[in-house]
Amino acid sequence: MSTPVEQTLIEQSRAGDLDSFNAIVEMYQGQVYAVALRMVRDAALAEDLAQEAFISAYRNLNQYRGGSFKSWLLRIARNATLDALRKSQRRPAESLDENIIAFEAELVSPEPNPAEAALNTELGDHIKEVMADLHPDQRMALVLIDVEGFSYEEAARTMAVSIGTVKSRLSRARGRMREALLADPELLPSQFRQVSEGAEQ
Amino acid sequence: MIFRWLSRDRGHLSREELSTYVDGGPGAPSEARVQAHLDACGASCAVELAGLRTTVAILRSIAPVEPPRSFALTAQMVADLPDGKPLGSPPPMRDAARRGGIPVYAPAAAAIAAAVVFALVLVGNLAGAIEQSGATARDASSATVAFSQAVELETVLEAPVAAGAPVAESAAPVAPAATPAPEIEVAVETERETVITESAAVAESKVAPEPEIESLVTDEPEDLEAPARAAAVPESADELAAAPSLAAEAETLAPLGTPQLLPDSGGDGEAVTTQDFEIAEDPAAAQSAAAPEPAADRAPQPVLVEDDGLDLPVWQILLGTGLAAIALALAALAAARRARRI
């Protein structure tokens, strides 16, 4: 369900108040952009996709029938990113890797030091590569739940699938990510290396 | 009961169950069940669970992304919206321009159109086949009735024909005039005048039958129509083939020394066509052919047209079914994709 503040802003936006809609944009633009960036791995394209998602949401605001506004908005962004991914697959000559930038996958460390920061950057690149190899549906489940902190219900509404499907996709994505991370235990932060050593034994 | 006990206490927890358990998501196995399973299973499931927890912890420690700019809409953006559509207008048809000019419904529409066209062709062929089958049945029944009538008349006319009455001499060329097969066309041409002039006599003689015939005709009025039909000149080979009574009567009435058409009554049940006629060049043979044969030898062939039924190709049915299925699938897919968006 949308919050009372959201509902008020939505009603005012439907009445033509652009400022009210922009207040909604400010609330969710971080998540919309993050999901787009982690899906397409291209900062410029992610910007375009995020902007396109908000414009599309503005134009179709009357079709919002209640429920979680965040899920409704993120579903628009998801559709835009999947369309972009399909286009990039149809036109491999315009690969996203040409102007790709590494999204910030650095781990939040309680005791940051140069060595840990470098390790985190390397681990971030490794995570990015593994995520790029995932199927887009599995990647979306992983990004929404494990990275962006969505609940299963929110992820299901955003992905327009059942909760069971979300659990299945998430489980497969986590399984592949787990295997990749434990295959390079030296990249793991020190507090996680013990687990990888136990797995090897 | 035993199965449930085995599956809960002895069977491995699936990776999906472990994954859901890590999050405490909906439908996750209970803590007691997981712990009991880990105690019974040993190290493998414990390592699996620990690895999952590590993976999730690393992913959740990824720093959040800050947007590089604000994505707030400006008045200019709203003014530049395509078609100037107002707020809340229906979504565009998947913006054909952005998708390379091909709307998402194009494949479904094309498949449906193909299926409709095919259905029309199929219905047309089916109707034609039914009509043809009905016409064939009607022709067969009428031909059988006419043939039986002609045989009856032939029996009645047996005595005059045997005496070489002019009726028999004049009626024979009628059939070749109607079906000029290449082999006999020249011969027919030389006698065309005779045919034309004598045909009138044939008709006249049949309209006014001899007294003994008249008495029979009077008893059965429908017999009057058979010779009249037989005397009429058929306009095409198909008409002749559809009415074998003409050929039968022509054979009966064939004069001496004239090309005679004999139906190839081999009893194979096929339709009589122009190729089934042969020229009896031997005058003796022609004379013998002109002579009436015993009725028992000339028993009518009741079935001259084979009913093939509806010959509908199987590939048309399969192709139509496949096209219809594809069309429905594409339409359903397009509708589902449409419903899932916004």
Boltz contact constraints between the chains, C-beta under 6 A:
constraints:
  - contact:
      token1: [A, 22]
      token2: [B, 72]
      max_distance: 6.0
  - contact:
      token1: [A, 25]
      token2: [B, 71]
      max_distance: 6.0
  - contact:
      token1: [A, 25]
      token2: [B, 72]
      max_distance: 6.0
  - contact:
      token1: [A, 29]
      token2: [B, 67]
      max_distance: 6.0
  - contact:
      token1: [A, 29]
      token2: [B, 71]
      max_distance: 6.0
  - contact:
      token1: [A, 30]
      token2: [B, 67]
      max_distance: 6.0
  - contact:
      token1: [A, 33]
      token2: [B, 67]
      max_distance: 6.0
  - contact:
      token1: [A, 34]
      token2: [B, 65]
      max_distance: 6.0
  - contact:
      token1: [A, 37]
      token2: [B, 65]
      max_distance: 6.0
  - contact:
      token1: [A, 50]
      token2: [B, 71]
      max_distance: 6.0
  - contact:
      token1: [A, 51]
      token2: [B, 71]
      max_distance: 6.0
  - contact:
      token1: [A, 54]
      token2: [B, 71]
      max_distance: 6.0
  - contact:
      token1: [A, 58]
      token2: [B, 73]
      max_distance: 6.0
  - contact:
      token1: [A, 60]
      token2: [B, 91]
      max_distance: 6.0
  - contact:
      token1: [A, 60]
      token2: [B, 342]
      max_distance: 6.0
  - contact:
      token1: [A, 61]
      token2: [B, 88]
      max_distance: 6.0
  - contact:
      token1: [A, 62]
      token2: [B, 88]
      max_distance: 6.0
  - contact:
      token1: [A, 63]
      token2: [B, 342]
      max_distance: 6.0
  - contact:
      token1: [A, 79]
      token2: [B, 341]
      max_distance: 6.0
  - contact:
      token1: [A, 104]
      token2: [B, 63]
      max_distance: 6.0
  - contact:
      token1: [A, 105]
      token2: [B, 62]
      max_distance: 6.0
  - contact:
      token1: [A, 106]
      token2: [B, 63]
      max_distance: 6.0
  - contact:
      token1: [A, 107]
      token2: [B, 61]
      max_distance: 6.0
  - contact:
      token1: [A, 108]
      token2: [B, 61]
      max_distance: 6.0
  - contact:
      token1: [A, 108]
      token2: [B, 63]
      max_distance: 6.0
  - contact:
      token1: [A, 146]
      token2: [B, 56]
      max_distance: 6.0
  - contact:
      token1: [A, 146]
      token2: [B, 59]
      max_distance: 6.0
  - contact:
      token1: [A, 146]
      token2: [B, 60]
      max_distance: 6.0
  - contact:
      token1: [A, 147]
      token2: [B, 59]
      max_distance: 6.0
  - contact:
      token1: [A, 147]
      token2: [B, 62]
      max_distance: 6.0
  - contact:
      token1: [A, 152]
      token2: [B, 25]
      max_distance: 6.0
  - contact:
      token1: [A, 152]
      token2: [B, 26]
      max_distance: 6.0
  - contact:
      token1: [A, 160]
      token2: [B, 340]
      max_distance: 6.0
  - contact:
      token1: [A, 163]
      token2: [B, 26]
      max_distance: 6.0
  - contact:
      token1: [A, 167]
      token2: [B, 16]
      max_distance: 6.0
  - contact:
      token1: [A, 167]
      token2: [B, 20]
      max_distance: 6.0
  - contact:
      token1: [A, 171]
      token2: [B, 15]
      max_distance: 6.0
  - contact:
      token1: [A, 171]
      token2: [B, 16]
      max_distance: 6.0
  - contact:
      token1: [A, 171]
      token2: [B, 19]
      max_distance: 6.0
  - contact:
      token1: [A, 174]
      token2: [B, 19]
      max_distance: 6.0
  - contact:
      token1: [A, 174]
      token2: [B, 52]
      max_distance: 6.0
  - contact:
      token1: [A, 174]
      token2: [B, 55]
      max_distance: 6.0
  - contact:
      token1: [A, 175]
      token2: [B, 15]
      max_distance: 6.0
  - contact:
      token1: [A, 177]
      token2: [B, 55]
      max_distance: 6.0
  - contact:
      token1: [A, 178]
      token2: [B, 51]
      max_distance: 6.0
  - contact:
      token1: [A, 178]
      token2: [B, 52]
      max_distance: 6.0
  - contact:
      token1: [A, 178]
      token2: [B, 55]
      max_distance: 6.0
  - contact:
      token1: [A, 181]
      token2: [B, 55]
      max_distance: 6.0
  - contact:
      token1: [A, 182]
      token2: [B, 51]
      max_distance: 6.0
  - contact:
      token1: [A, 192]
      token2: [B, 54]
      max_distance: 6.0
  - contact:
      token1: [A, 195]
      token2: [B, 50]
      max_distance: 6.0
  - contact:
      token1: [A, 195]
      token2: [B, 54]
      max_distance: 6.0
  - contact:
      token1: [A, 198]
      token2: [B, 47]
      max_distance: 6.0
  - contact:
      token1: [A, 199]
      token2: [B, 47]
      max_distance: 6.0
  - contact:
      token1: [A, 199]
      token2: [B, 51]
      max_distance: 6.0
